[in-house]
Amino acid sequence: MAANMYRVGDYVYFENSSSNPYLIRRIEELNKTANGNVEAKVVCLFRRRDISGSLNTLADSNARDFEEESKQPSLSEQQKHQLKHRELFLSRQFESLPATHIRGKCNVTLLNETDVLTGYLEKEDYFFYSLVFDPVQKTLLADQGEIRVGSKYQAEIPDKLADGDLDDRVQEKLETKVWDPDNQLKDQQIDQFLVVARAVGTFARALDCSSSIRQPSLHMSAAAASRDITLFHAMDTLQKNEYDLARAMSTLVPQGGPVLCRDEMEEWSASEAMLFEEALEKYGKDFNDIRQDFLPWKSLASVVQFYYMWKTTDRYIQQKRLKAAEADSKLKQVYIPTYTKPNPNQIMAPGNKPGMNGAAGFQKGLSCESCHTAQSPQWYAWGPPNMQCRLCASCWIYWKKYGGLKTPTQLEGATRASSDAAPRVHMTRQEVQGMSPFTSSAGRAKLLAKNRQTFILQTTKLTRIARRVCQDILQPRRAARRPYASINANAVKAECMIRLPKASKTPVKNRPVVRPTLVTIVKELALQAPLKLKAPRGAPTPINRNQVTQPRAASNLLGKRTFDSVAGLPFAANGRPFTSAMRTTSQSVIKRQKVNQGDAPNPVVFVATKDTRALRKHLTQAEMRRAARKPHVAVRVKLPASLRPLPGSILPSSTNEPIVLED
């Protein structure tokens, strides 16, 4: 019963998404809406995953300084990782959330130099904060409310003087005497002098025009003259005149008129007092922010003095009574029953018992992404949907409460970037040309300067074995068609370790394939097909709109005809020829444009001859595909008897005509 009772000031978990971690908030108010629901006005606290990378770097630097100053014991990498999940950042941002979204209580404390960081890891639902996050300015600042405890904040006490030793320190430099209790005046004489000082202060306010406007009545002037500032001035006057009443009286009323002493309550105007009350309602007793945002023309000492004088006025008592009345009308506590509805991320197939591998949409043999266990009473889907990652029951609770995994993984950062761009489906033409070995060196240098750094993935023996053992999970054909989709390597590895002992002990025989190097292939092609360069011929630039031209981009180096023309006659999409009154797309006016280096075709192409085209007709479709996939393998063509005189049976040396290379 007490665990489900939530009061003002409690730190609680709020759930705003079934897959995201809980929000940590502090309840400031509990209000009942018109429809009977309860809403909680809360203060927002942020996790490390909620702030930017630069601010995380700043938080890391602050954590290192704290460890060095407080001399914390050494921590392991896993402890440092988990300790980041316990760190929060306080803010002054308020929001209203439904009370039914509360999922439990937690404890949040201000980090102190005497605290041991490992103590937070040993306790469940314990968090700490030391920095304040501003969501608007995107800044991290040190909290002003830190408790100054430690050796550097303690006073240095000198050694005690021995009996008979004299104190050689100059007392005037150490302190200033403002009152001597062993004076020659009696208490009655001092009280009479203070009454005279108040009377002089009242008379001085009557002579001052500004004071007459602010304190129009005699009672208000007398009350202002009776404040502490007048008493301090009177006692200071006695001290300076060595407690001589005659000299002190003449000091109170000099030649120019009576002395007027005013404190902060009289110096501040009514509008400034209203601004101060508004700032105090917003920031509390944070006098630095009150001065910076509301009263920048006032000094910090003036703001502090006004606050303590303002607390002695009737205005403060009235506001305190109003707040107490409002607090009585609001809810003090609310009862929220334990949330028992199943989470949508639970992995449980219809008819299966909880915890059984083989839930709908998930492969068998997947382990926990955090602790890598294979046994759990309940599994939860976690991370990107295409990765098919999951967490066990304990790691899922840890993820919801602390916003991270028990062990650092690469996928943990991927779950935070929900708004990242979609993965690229294919490479750009510039990247393809930049990797092509047939691109000219000059053009390739320009393209490689714009592309990303080239990398090569080298497989290990275990990876090659896992491809054979876990084909049902890996699905290599599907993965080859979608190289941009991520593969859950941890799941494949875990399943491979399970199946590998059960696999056949006979070694898999791989047929060795001898493949010539790329340099050898290029040399053979260069010897068989001597280079014959031709100057590129482009279409003339149109002079007027009636001139029929072909686009420059449509000039086909391979000699193939476009799909919209057959035998020189243009055809429409439905197969009927165009009439003379109709205008084809090729007759549109094309403005001369500068060809982009990235959009230009490859400068080296292989042009087929008549004989090679005739040989292609004798290849089956499967042989054509095989030849396209493996261009380094020689193609043998079975020719009919009528074409046996053709020299050679191996392509590309099966023709007498050389292969022409056009640039």
Disulfide bonds with the S-S distance in Angstrom:
none
